Amino acid sequence: MFGTKDHLRAQGGHLLIEGVDVVDLAEKFGTPLYVTSEERLRENARAYREAFPEAWIYFAVKANGNLALLRVLAEEGLGADVFSAGELSLVRMAGIPMEKVLFNGNSKSTGELEMAVEAGVRVSADSLDELLALSEVAREMDEEVEVAFRVNPDVSAETHPKIATGLKTSKFGIPWREIVEVYRTAMSLEGIKPIGLHCHIGSQILDTSPFIEAASKMMDLAEEIVEIGGEIEMMDFGGGLGIAYSPGTEAPAPADLAAGILPVFRDRCREMGISPRMILEPGRSIIADTTLFLTRVNVVKRAHVNFVGVDAGFNLLARPMLYDAYHHAIVANKADRKPKERYTVVGPICESGDVLARDRDLPEVERGDLVAMLDAGAYGFSMASVYNGQPRCPEVLVAGGRGELIRRGEDRSVFLAGQVVPPRLLK
């Protein structure tokens, strides 16, 4: 039932995560509820560090920005890939060293560039226009900023179109044919220290060949930059390694990725006589399978299909609606029972697309049952909203045989936060 997810098991009819009964967690903290295994998180981080012993591993904070989880990753020696001032603030609070942070993104504001320079983090320049703006900011602040250049390598990866970022039509990166001239320009700009290249071809990729293709293109560009006298101190190959969301799917491990791209990197570095730092930016493959999402059954309705209405919708788990993504569903209080009927699990949101799991064979489902959606750690809570007047839920971290609250659930006061009613409307 759980495949390689050895942190999950069924016992006495209930689903357990790291030996802790999720039914008990739901009773204690309420539902909906995100539950994360700290041990699994540490194991996943260590798998990358063991596969790439000389590289720096930067966690993609967009996948999950919970401060406690970032603190765990900081303890494991990881850096961070951040996409905003807010994410940079989080990693600073988590204790991640600023020399292990890359400020990424295709549309950075002047304020964000100033914050990056002040913090002393490296910046990934996404365009010539941004590079010139960054130079002006650095000059005015009398600072020098280390800059990598995000390459659009025009590499096609088999994934959902909305998370394919390495195609020539993508909004991300400088077209690979223009990189060398942009790098040459950067070498003469005040306040700018060009130090390397950066790319990211997409997310949820289950084949290592696109990564190998992208790495080869990146090393070709590095060679051209060395030929014009440029320094290459880092090569960031991004993230994007997928996981096995659905049963029977096979996903490459970090060791498989290493077997593909490390020979390319090492051989080409040796040929060029350079020794840059390799950087990777995994997010999903570190955090996704650490976490499950618990939601309580409100109603079972037999119509054209058997609908299971639960107390959480796409406001809290958006991936199924956004990407037609699959999350394996388990009736957590009947975890060892055989399937009896086919159901579609839906939320309370006023949208027909509010479907969490379609056409799933499950044990008989009844009002009050607890449904666990697996592999919910990446782009789960981080994409949550309060749409339809639904507050965001708590998060719990399981460690040492118990669950600890790592985010309080919101109440209805969240809908008033920041709102101002003009006095004329209060008469």
BELUR-V724126 format. One record per pair of residues at least 12 apart in sequence whose ideal C-beta (glycine too) atoms are under 10 Angstrom apart, sorted by sequence separation. I is the first residue (numbers start at 1). J is the second residue. If there is no record, write none. Layout:
i=[I,I]
j=[J,J]
This chain:
i=[5,6,7,45,61,79,80,103,135,154,155,156,182,199,201,202,241,266,297,298,331,344,345,346,381,394,395,2,22,78,88,103,134,152,153,154,155,183,201,219,222,241,265,295,297,298,344,345,381,394,395,1,8,45,59,80,82,87,102,103,123,152,153,154,183,200,201,221,296,297,298,329,331,343,344,345,357,381,393,394,395,20,58,59,65,88,101,108,123,150,151,152,153,154,199,241,295,296,343,344,345,356,380,392,393,394,57,78,80,87,103,108,131,152,154,199,201,219,241,262,294,295,296,329,342,343,344,357,392,393,394,18,20,59,65,70,74,79,80,87,108,113,117,130,152,218,240,261,294,295,342,343,345,356,392,393,17,18,19,63,73,78,79,80,85,87,98,101,103,104,105,106,108,116,131,152,179,199,218,239,294,295,327,342,343,391,392,17,18,57,59,61,62,65,74,75,77,79,81,82,83,84,101,102,103,104,105,107,108,118,152,154,199,218,261,293,310,341,342,343,391,15,17,18,19,57,58,59,60,61,62,70,71,74,75,77,79,80,81,82,83,84,101,102,103,104,106,107,113,114,117,125,130,152,153,179,197,198,215,218,237,258,341,342,343,345,390,391,18,56,57,58,59,60,61,62,65,70,73,74,79,80,81,82,83,84,98,99,100,101,102,103,105,106,113,116,117,128,151,152,154,155,176,197,295,308,339,340,341,343,391,17,18,56,57,58,59,60,61,62,65,71,72,73,74,78,79,80,81,82,83,98,99,100,101,102,103,104,108,113,115,116,123,125,127,150,151,152,153,154,196,197,199,215,258,295,339,340,341,343,391,392,17,41,56,57,58,59,60,61,67,70,71,73,74,77,79,80,81,82,83,85,97,98,99,107,110,113,114,117,118,120,122,123,124,125,126,127,150,151,152,153,154,174,176,214,215,257,293,308,338,339,340,341,389,391,57,58,65,66,67,70,71,80,81,83,84,85,88,97,98,106,109,110,113,114,117,121,122,123,124,125,126,149,150,151,152,174,197,214,237,293,338,339,340,341,386,390,391,61,62,65,69,70,71,83,84,96,105,108,112,113,117,118,120,121,122,123,124,125,149,151,152,173,174,197,257,320,337,338,339,340,389,390,61,65,67,68,70,74,85,86,89,108,110,111,114,117,120,122,123,124,126,152,153,173,196,211,214,254,321,337,345,381,384,386,389,45,49,60,61,67,85,88,92,110,114,117,118,123,124,151,152,172,173,211,237,320,329,336,337,36,41,45,48,49,66,84,85,88,91,113,117,151,172,173,197,211,237,254,257,321,329,334,335,343,345,386,8,44,49,61,65,83,85,92,108,114,116,149,150,172,196,211,324,327,328,329,331,334,386,7,34,36,38,42,45,46,48,61,82,85,89,91,149,170,172,210,211,235,317,321,327,330,333,334,7,38,41,42,45,46,84,85,88,103,149,151,170,194,254,288,316,321,322,324,325,326,329,331,334,386,5,7,8,34,36,41,44,45,59,113,170,253,254,314,315,321,326,328,329,330,331,334,6,7,36,39,42,43,45,58,61,88,149,166,197,208,235,252,312,313,314,315,316,320,321,329,330,331,333,354,6,7,38,42,82,85,149,165,166,167,196,205,235,251,293,295,297,313,315,320,321,324,326,331,354,5,41,59,61,165,166,167,195,196,197,203,205,206,207,292,306,308,309,310,312,313,314,320,321,331,333,334,335,7,36,147,165,166,194,195,196,198,199,200,201,202,203,204,205,206,292,293,296,297,306,307,308,309,310,311,312,313,315,320,329,333,334,349,351,6,59,82,149,164,165,194,195,196,197,198,199,200,201,202,203,204,205,206,232,295,305,306,307,308,309,310,311,312,313,314,319,320,332,333,334,335,350,351,58,164,165,176,179,183,187,193,194,195,196,197,198,199,200,201,202,203,204,206,251,292,294,305,306,307,308,309,310,313,320,331,332,333,349,350,82,147,163,164,166,179,183,194,195,196,197,198,199,200,201,203,204,206,235,241,245,288,302,305,306,307,309,314,315,317,331,332,333,349,350,61,162,163,164,184,193,195,196,197,198,200,202,232,236,240,292,304,313,314,316,317,330,331,332,348,349,59,80,83,161,162,163,164,176,180,183,184,187,199,204,211,233,235,236,237,238,239,240,241,243,300,302,303,305,313,314,330,331,332,347,349,58,62,79,103,147,159,160,163,176,179,180,183,187,215,219,232,233,234,235,236,237,238,239,240,241,242,243,312,313,314,329,330,348,56,57,58,61,62,79,81,131,159,160,179,180,187,206,218,222,231,232,233,234,235,236,237,238,239,240,241,242,243,245,300,301,313,329,330,347,56,58,60,102,103,104,106,130,147,153,155,157,158,159,160,166,176,177,180,184,186,187,206,207,208,232,233,234,235,236,237,238,239,240,241,243,244,245,312,328,329,330,103,105,126,127,147,149,156,157,159,166,176,179,180,183,184,206,207,211,212,215,216,219,223,227,231,232,234,236,239,240,241,243,244,301,309,327,328,329,56,58,102,104,126,127,128,144,145,146,147,148,149,151,153,155,156,157,158,159,164,179,184,205,206,211,215,218,219,222,226,239,242,243,297,310,327,328,99,126,127,144,145,146,147,148,149,150,151,152,153,154,155,157,158,159,166,180,181,183,204,205,212,213,214,215,218,222,225,226,239,299,310,326,327,328,102,124,125,126,143,144,145,146,147,148,149,150,151,152,153,157,158,159,166,180,183,208,212,213,215,216,219,220,223,226,297,307,308,326,327,328,124,125,142,144,146,147,148,149,150,151,152,157,158,183,207,208,211,212,215,216,219,223,225,298,299,308,326,327,128,135,139,141,145,146,148,149,150,151,157,180,208,210,211,214,215,218,219,222,295,298,325,127,131,135,138,139,140,147,148,158,159,166,208,209,212,213,223,131,134,138,139,157,158,205,208,212,216,219,222,295,308,128,132,135,136,138,139,157,207,208,211,215,219,295,305,306,320,327,128,131,132,135,136,137,138,155,156,157,222,305,306,308,319,325,127,131,134,135,136,138,155,219,310,135,155,157,306,317,319,323,125,128,132,134,135,153,155,156,157,308,316,319,322,125,128,131,134,155,307,308,309,106,154,155,306,308,310,312,317,319,132,153,154,155,310,311,316,319,125,131,153,155,295,308,310,312,318,319,322,153,155,317,318,131,151,153,154,155,215,293,308,310,317,106,107,153,300,316,317,318,319,106,153,300,316,318,106,151,172,300,317,318,105,106,125,151,153,300,316,317,318,104,153,297,299,315,316,123,125,211,297,298,300,314,315,316,318,151,297,298,314,315,316,122,296,297,314,315,316,124,126,149,166,296,297,312,315,122,124,125,165,296,297,314,315,117,122,124,166,245,295,296,297,313,314,315,316,123,124,165,295,296,313,315,316,122,124,149,164,294,295,314,315,316,317,163,249,294,295,313,315,316,196,293,294,295,312,315,163,197,205,246,247,292,293,294,311,196,200,203,204,205,245,246,292,293,159,195,196,198,200,203,204,245,246,247,292,293,312,195,199,203,245,246,291,292,293,294,311,157,159,196,198,245,291,292,293,148,158,204,244,291,292,293,148,151,153,157,289,290,291,292,148,150,288,289,290,291,146,148,149,151,288,289,290,291,293,146,148,150,287,288,289,290,292,293,287,288,289,291,287,288,291,284,286,287,288,286,287,288,284,285,287,104,283,284,283,284,287,102,104,282,283,295,283,294,293,293,294,291,291,291,292,290,291,290,122,122,124,122,124,204,81,81,204,203,163,204,247,246,245,246,245,148,244,245,102,104,243,102,104,243,243,60,63,62,60,81,81,122,81,160,163,162,163,162,160,161,163,160,159,160,160,204,203,204,63,203,102,104,56,58,60,60,100,102,55,56,58,59,60,55,58,55,57,52,48,48,57,81,44,81,79,81,79,80,81,51,52,79,81,51,52,55,50,51,78,48,49,50,51,52,53,47,48,51,52,47,48,51,55,46,47,50,51,54,78,44,45,48,52,44,48,52,55,76,51,54,54,52,73,73,163,69,63,69,72,62,63,64,60,61,63,64,54,56,57,58,59,60,62,63,66,69,55,56,57,58,59,60,61,62,63,64,69,54,55,56,57,58,59,60,63,64,54,55,56,57,58,59,60,63,64,55,56,57,58,60,63,66,52,60,64,52,59,60,64,52,59,51,57,52,48,48,47,45,48,44,47,48,4,5,47,4,3,44,45,44,45,43,44,3,42,44,2,3,41,44,45,1,3,40,41,43,44,3,4,40,43,41,42,4,40,41,40,41,36,39,40,37,38,37,36,37,35,36,37,35,36,34,35,34,35,33,34,35,33,34,32,33,31,32,33,31,32,33,30,31,32,29,31,30,31,25,26,25,26,22,26,23,18,22,17,17,17,15,17,32,34,15,31,32,33,31,32,8,30,31,32,7,34,7,32,33,34,5,8,32,4,5,7,32,3,2,5,87,26,25,26,22,69,23,22,23,21,22,66,21,23,64,22,64,63,64,15,17,32,63,64,66,15,16,62,63,64,65,66,15,62,63,64,65,13,14,15,60,64,13,14,15,16,63,10,13,14,15,62,63,13,14,15,61,62,8,10,13,14,5,12,13,10,11,12,13,3,10,11,72,2,9,10,69,1,8,9,10,68,72,2,68,69,1,66,68,64,66,68,2,44,1,72,1,71,41,68,33,35,40,68,69,68,69,31,32,33,34,67,68,31,36,37,66,67,32,35,36,66,34,35,27,34,26,36,25,36,23,26,34,23,34,22,23,13,22,34,32,15,17,14,41,15,17,42,32,34,40,41,15,32,34,35,36,38,39,32,33,34,35,36,37,38,39,32,33,34,35,36,37,38,39,31,32,33,34,35,36,37,38,30,31,33,34,35,36,8,29,30,29,8,29,38,29,36,28,35,38,5,25,5,26,33,36,3,25,2,34,1,25,34,22,28,29,28,20,22,29,33,25,28,32,20,24,25,31,17,19,20,24,29,30,18,20,29,17,18,19,20,22,16,18,19,20,21,18,19,20,18,18,17,7]
j=[17,18,19,57,73,91,92,115,147,166,167,168,194,211,213,214,253,278,309,310,343,356,357,358,393,406,407,15,35,91,101,116,147,165,166,167,168,196,214,232,235,254,278,308,310,311,357,358,394,407,408,15,22,59,73,94,96,101,116,117,137,166,167,168,197,214,215,235,310,311,312,343,345,357,358,359,371,395,407,408,409,35,73,74,80,103,116,123,138,165,166,167,168,169,214,256,310,311,358,359,360,371,395,407,408,409,73,94,96,103,119,124,147,168,170,215,217,235,257,278,310,311,312,345,358,359,360,373,408,409,410,35,37,76,82,87,91,96,97,104,125,130,134,147,169,235,257,278,311,312,359,360,362,373,409,410,35,36,37,81,91,96,97,98,103,105,116,119,121,122,123,124,126,134,149,170,197,217,236,257,312,313,345,360,361,409,410,36,37,76,78,80,81,84,93,94,96,98,100,101,102,103,120,121,122,123,124,126,127,137,171,173,218,237,280,312,329,360,361,362,410,35,37,38,39,77,78,79,80,81,82,90,91,94,95,97,99,100,101,102,103,104,121,122,123,124,126,127,133,134,137,145,150,172,173,199,217,218,235,238,257,278,361,362,363,365,410,411,39,77,78,79,80,81,82,83,86,91,94,95,100,101,102,103,104,105,119,120,121,122,123,124,126,127,134,137,138,149,172,173,175,176,197,218,316,329,360,361,362,364,412,39,40,78,79,80,81,82,83,84,87,93,94,95,96,100,101,102,103,104,105,120,121,122,123,124,125,126,130,135,137,138,145,147,149,172,173,174,175,176,218,219,221,237,280,317,361,362,363,365,413,414,40,64,79,80,81,82,83,84,90,93,94,96,97,100,102,103,104,105,106,108,120,121,122,130,133,136,137,140,141,143,145,146,147,148,149,150,173,174,175,176,177,197,199,237,238,280,316,331,361,362,363,364,412,414,81,82,89,90,91,94,95,104,105,107,108,109,112,121,122,130,133,134,137,138,141,145,146,147,148,149,150,173,174,175,176,198,221,238,261,317,362,363,364,365,410,414,415,86,87,90,94,95,96,108,109,121,130,133,137,138,142,143,145,146,147,148,149,150,174,176,177,198,199,222,282,345,362,363,364,365,414,415,87,91,93,94,96,100,111,112,115,134,136,137,140,143,146,148,149,150,152,178,179,199,222,237,240,280,347,363,371,407,410,412,415,72,76,87,88,94,112,115,119,137,141,144,145,150,151,178,179,199,200,238,264,347,356,363,364,64,69,73,76,77,94,112,113,116,119,141,145,179,200,201,225,239,265,282,285,349,357,362,363,371,373,414,37,73,78,90,94,112,114,121,137,143,145,178,179,201,225,240,353,356,357,358,360,363,415,37,64,66,68,72,75,76,78,91,112,115,119,121,179,200,202,240,241,265,347,351,357,360,363,364,38,69,72,73,76,77,115,116,119,134,180,182,201,225,285,319,347,352,353,355,356,357,360,362,365,417,37,39,40,66,68,73,76,77,91,145,202,285,286,346,347,353,358,360,361,362,363,366,39,40,69,72,75,76,78,91,94,121,182,199,230,241,268,285,345,346,347,348,349,353,354,362,363,364,366,387,40,41,72,76,116,119,183,199,200,201,230,239,269,285,327,329,331,347,349,354,355,358,360,365,388,40,76,94,96,200,201,202,230,231,232,238,240,241,242,327,341,343,344,345,347,348,349,355,356,366,368,369,370,43,72,183,201,202,230,231,232,234,235,236,237,238,239,240,241,242,328,329,332,333,342,343,344,345,346,347,348,349,351,356,365,369,370,385,387,43,96,119,186,201,202,231,232,233,234,235,236,237,238,239,240,241,242,243,269,332,342,343,344,345,346,347,348,349,350,351,356,357,369,370,371,372,387,388,96,202,203,214,217,221,225,231,232,233,234,235,236,237,238,239,240,241,242,244,289,330,332,343,344,345,346,347,348,351,358,369,370,371,387,388,121,186,202,203,205,218,222,233,234,235,236,237,238,239,240,242,243,245,274,280,284,327,341,344,345,346,348,353,354,356,370,371,372,388,389,101,202,203,204,224,233,235,236,237,238,240,242,272,276,280,332,344,353,354,356,357,370,371,372,388,389,100,121,124,202,203,204,205,217,221,224,225,228,240,245,252,274,276,277,278,279,280,281,282,284,341,343,344,346,354,355,371,372,373,388,390,100,104,121,145,189,201,202,205,218,221,222,225,229,257,261,274,275,276,277,278,279,280,281,282,283,284,285,354,355,356,371,372,390,99,100,101,104,105,122,124,174,202,203,222,223,230,249,261,265,274,275,276,277,278,279,280,281,282,283,284,285,286,288,343,344,356,372,373,390,100,102,104,146,147,148,150,174,191,197,199,201,202,203,204,210,220,221,224,228,230,231,250,251,252,276,277,278,279,280,281,282,283,284,285,287,288,289,356,372,373,374,148,150,171,172,192,194,201,202,204,211,221,224,225,228,229,251,252,256,257,260,261,264,268,272,276,277,279,281,284,285,286,288,289,346,354,372,373,374,102,104,148,150,172,173,174,190,191,192,193,194,195,197,199,201,202,203,204,205,210,225,230,251,252,257,261,264,265,268,272,285,288,289,343,356,373,374,146,173,174,191,192,193,194,195,196,197,198,199,200,201,202,204,205,206,213,227,228,230,251,252,259,260,261,262,265,269,272,273,286,346,357,373,374,375,150,172,173,174,191,192,193,194,195,196,197,198,199,200,201,205,206,207,214,228,231,256,260,261,263,264,267,268,271,274,345,355,356,374,375,376,173,174,191,193,195,196,197,198,199,200,201,206,207,232,256,257,260,261,264,265,268,272,274,347,348,357,375,376,178,185,189,191,195,196,198,199,200,201,207,230,258,260,261,264,265,268,269,272,345,348,375,178,182,186,189,190,191,198,199,209,210,217,259,260,263,264,274,183,186,190,191,209,210,257,260,264,268,271,274,347,360,181,185,188,189,191,192,210,260,261,264,268,272,348,358,359,373,380,182,185,186,189,190,191,192,209,210,211,276,359,360,362,373,379,182,186,189,190,191,193,210,274,365,191,211,213,362,373,375,379,182,185,189,191,192,210,212,213,214,365,373,376,379,183,186,189,192,213,365,366,367,165,213,214,365,367,369,371,376,378,192,213,214,215,370,371,376,379,186,192,214,216,356,369,371,373,379,380,383,215,217,379,380,194,214,216,217,218,278,356,371,373,380,170,171,217,364,380,381,382,383,171,218,365,381,383,172,217,238,366,383,384,172,173,192,218,220,367,383,384,385,172,221,365,367,383,384,192,194,280,366,367,369,383,384,385,387,221,367,368,384,385,386,193,367,368,385,386,387,196,198,221,238,368,369,384,387,195,197,198,238,369,370,387,388,191,196,198,240,319,369,370,371,387,388,389,390,198,199,240,370,371,388,390,391,198,200,225,240,370,371,390,391,392,393,240,326,371,372,390,392,393,274,371,372,373,390,393,242,276,284,325,326,371,372,373,390,276,280,283,284,285,325,326,372,373,240,276,277,279,281,284,285,326,327,328,373,374,393,277,281,285,327,328,373,374,375,376,393,240,242,279,281,328,374,375,376,232,242,288,328,375,376,377,233,236,238,242,374,375,376,377,234,236,374,375,376,377,233,235,236,238,375,376,377,378,380,234,236,238,375,376,377,378,380,381,376,377,378,380,377,378,381,375,377,378,379,378,379,380,377,378,380,198,377,378,378,379,382,198,200,378,379,393,382,393,393,395,396,395,396,397,398,397,398,398,233,234,236,236,238,319,198,200,323,323,284,325,374,374,374,375,375,279,375,376,234,236,375,236,238,377,378,200,203,203,203,236,238,279,239,319,322,322,323,323,322,323,325,323,323,324,325,378,378,379,239,379,279,281,234,236,238,239,279,281,235,236,238,239,240,236,239,237,239,237,239,241,254,279,243,280,279,281,280,281,282,253,254,281,283,254,255,258,254,255,282,253,254,255,256,257,258,253,254,257,258,254,255,258,262,254,255,258,259,262,286,253,254,257,261,254,258,262,265,286,262,265,266,265,286,287,379,286,281,287,290,281,282,283,280,281,283,284,275,277,278,279,280,281,283,284,287,290,277,278,279,280,281,282,283,284,285,286,291,277,278,279,280,281,282,283,286,287,278,279,280,281,282,283,284,287,288,280,281,282,283,285,288,291,278,286,290,279,286,287,291,280,287,280,286,282,280,282,282,282,285,282,285,286,243,244,286,244,244,285,286,286,287,286,287,247,286,288,247,248,286,289,290,247,249,286,287,289,290,250,251,287,290,289,290,253,289,290,290,291,287,290,291,289,290,290,290,291,290,291,292,291,292,291,292,292,293,292,293,294,293,294,293,294,293,294,295,294,295,296,294,295,296,294,296,296,297,292,294,294,295,292,296,294,290,294,290,291,292,292,294,310,312,294,310,311,312,311,312,289,311,312,313,289,316,290,315,316,317,289,292,316,289,290,292,317,289,289,292,382,332,332,333,330,377,332,332,333,332,333,377,333,335,376,335,377,377,378,330,332,347,378,379,381,331,332,378,379,380,381,382,332,379,380,381,382,331,332,333,378,382,332,333,334,335,382,330,333,334,335,382,383,334,335,336,382,383,330,332,335,336,328,335,336,334,335,336,337,328,335,336,397,328,335,336,395,328,335,336,337,395,399,330,396,397,330,395,397,395,397,399,335,377,335,406,336,406,377,404,370,372,377,405,406,406,407,370,371,372,373,406,407,371,376,377,406,407,373,376,377,407,376,377,370,377,370,380,370,381,369,372,380,370,381,370,372,363,372,384,384,370,372,370,397,372,374,399,390,392,398,399,374,391,393,394,395,397,398,392,393,394,395,396,397,398,399,393,394,395,396,397,398,399,400,393,394,395,396,397,398,399,400,393,394,396,397,398,399,372,393,394,394,374,395,404,396,403,396,403,406,374,394,375,396,403,406,374,396,374,406,374,398,407,396,402,403,403,396,398,405,409,402,405,409,398,402,403,409,396,398,399,403,408,409,398,400,409,398,399,400,401,403,398,400,401,402,403,401,402,403,402,403,403,398]
